[in-house]
Amino acid sequence: MARLLRPDAVLIQAVIAGALSFSHLHDLAEAAGQTGWKAWAYPISVDLLLVAAWRRLRTVRDGGAWTWFIVALFASLGANIATAGLLDLTDVPDWLRILVAGWPALAFLGGTLLVHSPAHTTSDEAPVPDEVTPPVDRAPAEVEMERAEEPDPEPAPVDSTPPVPELAPVPPSTPATPAIPSALLDHARKLADSHQAATGSPIPVDVLAARLGLPAPMTDQITAQLQLT
């Protein structure tokens, strides 16, 4: 509560400036023939239009808001200057009486346009990035189960041609690399894509091997087939 009641220099200055401007607008309206409660309504109308235009300028980019802000500011400053001795308030010119009499319609038009005009944001909204789905680690047992569900490859046809006797010793051939099931390749591709989307860099081979639960040689073969490196 003490913080709310603490005096603020800017707030005090705003109260003083508002009171003086309010009084000048009232005196000018009264001198232009608007007596009684009508003279008190003119300052409220000017200040409300000024506040409405300022609030719209803070939220949207609108040239019309600047126009009505300048109109309200000119009306407020004009009243302050006119009541400073530059204008004989006992003999107000006809053009000023016309302006004062037409102000309510002008203020109503400006307030209506400020409220009902479509808004255009002042800053370009940054596109919202798509939500990145975190990678789902699967247990090695699930991978093995998918591998077990894969159909066994058909046996190769038996060659009935009699074998040709070897005339020279043949060096032992390199054992064939076991084929990688397509389901395991698809799963490895999903893990690599998820890691790429989450970190922006390719998945390391050791991380892929840990998530697949496979030995490093087989993981290297999967990496080579998927061209992850």
C-alpha positions as CSV (number, residue, x, y, z in Angstrom):
1,M,0.0,0.0,0.0
2,A,2.9,2.4,0.8
3,R,4.3,1.8,-2.7
4,L,1.0,2.7,-4.3
5,L,0.8,6.0,-2.3
6,R,4.5,6.9,-3.0
7,P,4.6,10.2,-4.9
8,D,5.9,10.1,-8.4
9,A,7.2,13.3,-10.2
10,V,5.9,12.2,-13.6
11,L,2.4,11.4,-12.2
12,I,2.3,14.8,-10.4
13,Q,3.4,16.6,-13.6
14,A,0.7,14.7,-15.6
15,V,-2.0,15.7,-13.1
16,I,-0.9,19.4,-13.3
17,A,-0.7,19.4,-17.1
18,G,-4.0,17.7,-17.4
19,A,-5.8,20.1,-15.1
20,L,-4.4,23.1,-16.8
21,S,-5.3,21.8,-20.3
22,F,-8.7,20.8,-19.1
23,S,-9.3,24.3,-17.7
24,H,-8.1,26.0,-20.9
25,L,-10.4,23.9,-23.1
26,H,-13.3,24.6,-20.8
27,D,-12.7,28.4,-20.9
28,L,-12.4,28.4,-24.7
29,A,-15.6,26.4,-25.2
30,E,-17.4,28.6,-22.8
31,A,-16.2,31.7,-24.6
32,A,-17.4,30.2,-27.9
33,G,-20.9,30.0,-26.6
34,Q,-20.9,26.5,-25.0
35,T,-22.1,27.3,-21.5
36,G,-22.9,25.1,-18.5
37,W,-22.3,21.4,-18.7
38,K,-21.4,21.6,-22.4
39,A,-18.3,23.6,-21.7
40,W,-17.1,20.9,-19.3
41,A,-17.8,18.1,-21.8
42,Y,-15.4,19.6,-24.4
43,P,-12.2,18.9,-22.5
44,I,-13.3,15.3,-21.8
45,S,-14.0,14.8,-25.5
46,V,-10.6,16.1,-26.6
47,D,-8.7,14.1,-24.0
48,L,-10.6,10.9,-24.8
49,L,-9.8,11.2,-28.5
50,L,-6.1,11.8,-27.7
51,V,-5.9,8.8,-25.4
52,A,-7.7,6.5,-27.9
53,A,-5.4,7.5,-30.8
54,W,-2.3,7.0,-28.6
55,R,-3.4,3.6,-27.5
56,R,-4.0,2.5,-31.1
57,L,-0.5,3.8,-32.1
58,R,1.1,1.6,-29.4
59,T,-0.5,-1.6,-30.8
60,V,-0.9,-1.2,-34.6
61,R,0.7,0.6,-37.5
62,D,-2.0,2.9,-38.7
63,G,-1.8,6.3,-40.5
64,G,-5.3,7.2,-39.5
65,A,-4.4,6.9,-35.8
66,W,-1.6,9.4,-36.4
67,T,-4.1,11.8,-38.1
68,W,-6.6,11.7,-35.2
69,F,-3.7,12.0,-32.6
70,I,-2.5,15.2,-34.3
71,V,-6.1,16.5,-34.5
72,A,-6.7,16.0,-30.8
73,L,-3.2,17.4,-29.9
74,F,-3.8,20.4,-32.1
75,A,-7.2,21.0,-30.3
76,S,-5.6,20.8,-26.9
77,L,-2.5,22.9,-27.8
78,G,-4.7,25.4,-29.6
79,A,-6.9,25.9,-26.6
80,N,-3.8,26.4,-24.4
81,I,-2.4,29.0,-26.7
82,A,-5.7,30.8,-27.4
83,T,-6.3,31.3,-23.6
84,A,-2.8,32.7,-23.1
85,G,-3.8,36.2,-24.0
86,L,-3.5,35.8,-27.8
87,L,-7.3,35.7,-28.2
88,D,-9.9,38.0,-26.8
89,L,-12.3,35.6,-25.1
90,T,-15.0,38.3,-24.9
91,D,-15.1,38.5,-28.7
92,V,-14.4,35.1,-30.2
93,P,-14.3,35.1,-34.0
94,D,-17.0,33.3,-35.9
95,W,-14.6,30.6,-37.4
96,L,-13.6,29.5,-33.9
97,R,-17.2,29.3,-32.8
98,I,-17.9,27.0,-35.9
99,L,-14.9,24.8,-35.0
100,V,-16.0,24.5,-31.4
101,A,-19.6,23.7,-32.4
102,G,-18.5,21.1,-34.9
103,W,-16.0,19.4,-32.6
104,P,-18.4,16.8,-31.1
105,A,-19.2,15.3,-34.5
106,L,-15.5,15.3,-35.5
107,A,-14.5,13.6,-32.2
108,F,-17.2,11.0,-32.6
109,L,-16.1,10.2,-36.1
110,G,-12.5,9.9,-35.1
111,G,-13.3,7.6,-32.1
112,T,-15.5,5.4,-34.3
113,L,-12.8,5.0,-36.9
114,L,-10.1,4.2,-34.3
115,V,-12.2,1.5,-32.7
116,H,-13.7,-0.2,-35.8
117,S,-10.7,0.1,-38.2
118,P,-9.0,-3.3,-38.9
119,A,-5.7,-3.7,-37.0
120,H,-2.4,-4.2,-38.7
121,T,0.4,-5.3,-36.4
122,T,3.4,-3.1,-36.0
123,S,5.9,-5.9,-36.0
124,D,6.2,-8.9,-38.3
125,E,5.3,-11.9,-36.3
126,A,7.9,-14.5,-36.4
127,P,6.7,-17.9,-37.7
128,V,6.1,-20.4,-35.0
129,P,8.5,-23.3,-35.5
130,D,7.0,-26.7,-35.8
131,E,7.0,-28.7,-32.7
132,V,10.0,-31.1,-32.7
133,T,9.0,-34.6,-31.7
134,P,11.6,-36.0,-29.3
135,P,13.2,-39.2,-30.5
136,V,11.7,-42.3,-29.1
137,D,14.2,-44.9,-27.9
138,R,13.1,-48.5,-28.5
139,A,14.2,-51.5,-26.6
140,P,16.5,-54.0,-28.4
141,A,13.8,-56.6,-27.7
142,E,11.3,-54.8,-29.9
143,V,13.9,-54.6,-32.7
144,E,14.6,-58.3,-32.5
145,M,10.9,-59.0,-32.5
146,E,10.5,-57.0,-35.7
147,R,13.4,-58.9,-37.2
148,A,11.9,-62.2,-36.3
149,E,8.6,-61.2,-38.0
150,E,10.4,-60.6,-41.3
151,P,9.8,-63.5,-43.7
152,D,12.8,-65.7,-44.2
153,P,14.5,-65.3,-47.6
154,E,13.8,-68.0,-50.2
155,P,16.5,-70.6,-50.5
156,A,18.8,-70.2,-53.5
157,P,18.3,-72.8,-56.2
158,V,20.6,-75.8,-56.0
159,D,23.2,-75.9,-58.8
160,S,23.3,-79.4,-60.3
161,T,26.5,-78.8,-62.2
162,P,29.3,-81.0,-61.0
163,P,32.0,-79.2,-59.2
164,V,35.2,-78.4,-61.0
165,P,38.3,-79.6,-59.3
166,E,40.5,-76.8,-58.0
167,L,43.9,-76.7,-59.6
168,A,45.3,-74.2,-57.2
169,P,44.6,-73.2,-53.7
170,V,42.1,-70.4,-53.5
171,P,42.6,-67.8,-50.7
172,P,39.7,-67.8,-48.2
173,S,37.0,-65.4,-49.2
174,T,35.7,-62.6,-47.0
175,P,32.5,-63.8,-45.3
176,A,29.5,-62.1,-46.8
177,T,28.0,-59.3,-44.7
178,P,24.5,-60.3,-43.4
179,A,21.7,-58.4,-45.0
180,I,20.0,-55.7,-42.9
181,P,16.2,-56.1,-42.6
182,S,14.3,-53.2,-44.1
183,A,12.4,-52.8,-40.8
184,L,15.6,-52.2,-39.0
185,L,16.8,-49.7,-41.7
186,D,13.5,-47.8,-41.4
187,H,13.8,-47.7,-37.6
188,A,17.4,-46.4,-37.9
189,R,16.3,-43.8,-40.4
190,K,13.6,-42.6,-38.0
191,L,16.1,-42.3,-35.2
192,A,18.5,-40.4,-37.5
193,D,15.8,-38.0,-38.7
194,S,14.7,-37.3,-35.1
195,H,18.2,-36.6,-34.0
196,Q,18.8,-34.4,-37.0
197,A,15.6,-32.4,-36.3
198,A,16.3,-32.0,-32.6
199,T,20.1,-31.1,-32.8
200,G,20.6,-30.0,-36.3
201,S,23.5,-32.4,-36.8
202,P,23.8,-36.0,-38.1
203,I,23.5,-38.7,-35.4
204,P,26.8,-40.2,-34.3
205,V,27.4,-43.8,-35.0
206,D,28.0,-44.7,-31.4
207,V,24.7,-43.0,-30.4
208,L,22.8,-44.9,-33.2
209,A,24.4,-48.2,-32.1
210,A,23.4,-47.6,-28.4
211,R,19.8,-46.8,-29.4
212,L,19.5,-49.8,-31.8
213,G,21.3,-52.2,-29.4
214,L,23.4,-53.5,-32.1
215,P,27.2,-54.1,-32.4
216,A,29.3,-51.4,-34.0
217,P,30.1,-53.3,-37.3
218,M,26.4,-53.8,-38.1
219,T,25.7,-50.2,-37.1
220,D,28.5,-49.1,-39.6
221,Q,26.8,-51.1,-42.3
222,I,23.4,-49.4,-41.5
223,T,25.1,-46.0,-41.5
224,A,26.7,-46.7,-44.9
225,Q,23.4,-47.9,-46.5
226,L,21.5,-44.9,-45.1
227,Q,24.3,-42.5,-46.1
228,L,24.2,-40.8,-42.7
229,T,27.8,-39.8,-42.7
